[in-house]
């Protein structure tokens, strides 16, 4: 299973479980439902973070050339950009933010 597919599943579970947790909190506040959804949401959050770190290089990263001015980008050429990784840390919607950034980056033409 690819990292992007794991990320899509994790992002969906993360967002859906957050919505269900908030609905439960605003309505009946059933303790068994909270006990089930809380750990599910936390696990999905961790899966999204791990899947983001496992993503292959995307178009959002800078490609390297042989010039000395771009030598600093050589270490980031095989990983997602730092901004993508930081977005994964946003609780609740981080996975959706990462997916949007990855899809936008893959839609750009490669130079």
N, C-alpha and C positions, 0 to 999 in steps of 0.2 A: 504494500500500500504506500503510495507516495506521500510526501510530507504535506503537499497542498491538499490532498484529499483528507488526511487526518486533521489538518487545520480547518477545513470546511465543516467537518463533522463536529469538531470541538467547539468551533465558533457558534454553530447552531445550538448545540446543547447548552453552552454557556449563556447565550442570550435568552433562550427559552426557559431555562431553569431560573434565571433572574426574574423574568416576568412572572413566573409561577410563584416564586418566593414572595414577591411584592404583592401579588394578588391575594395570597394566603394571609399575609400580614394585614392587609387592608380589609379583609372580610372576616372569615371565621377564625383565623389564627390557630389552625389545628396543629398541635404539637407533633403528631406522627408525620404529617406532611412536611413540616419544617425539618424534622430529623432525617427524612429521606432526601429532600431537595438540597439541603445545605451542603452535605458532603458531595453530592453529585455536581453541584455548581463549583465547588472548590476543586474537584478533580478535573472538570472541564477547563477551568482556568489554568491549571498547571499543564494540561495537555496542549492548550493553545500556546503557552510560553515555550514548551519544549519543541512543538512542531515549528514554531517560528525560527528557533535556533537551528533546526534541521533543514530549513529551506535552502535549495541550491541558489547559486548566484542569479539575481534577477536583473532586469534592465534598470532598476533603480540604483544599482551599484555602478560605480564608475569603472569603465574598462581601462586597462593599463596600456601604455605605449612604452617605447624604449627610451623616451626622454627622461632626463633627471628630474624635471619639474613634477612628474607624475609618479615618482618613486614612492611617495607616501600612500598612494592608492593601491599599491600592489598587495598590501596585507588585507585589504577589504574586498578584493576582486572576487573572491570565492565565497563570500557570505552576503546575506542581505544587509542593506544599509542600517546604520545605527538607528535612524528614525523608525524604520520598520520594527526593529526589536523593541524600542521604547513603547510603541503603540500596543504591543502585545501585553504590556504590563498594566494597561488600563482595565480595571475590573468591570466585568459585565459586557462591555462592548469592544474590548481590545481585539478579540478575534475578528470581528467584523471590520474593524479599522485596518488590520493587517491584510485581510483578504482584499479590501478595496484598493490598498496601495499595491499589492502584488499584481492584481488584475490590471490596474492602470499601467504599471510598469511593463507588463508583458504585452500590452496593447501598443506600446510605443515601438516604432521601427528601430531596429538595431543599426548603429552606424557602421 
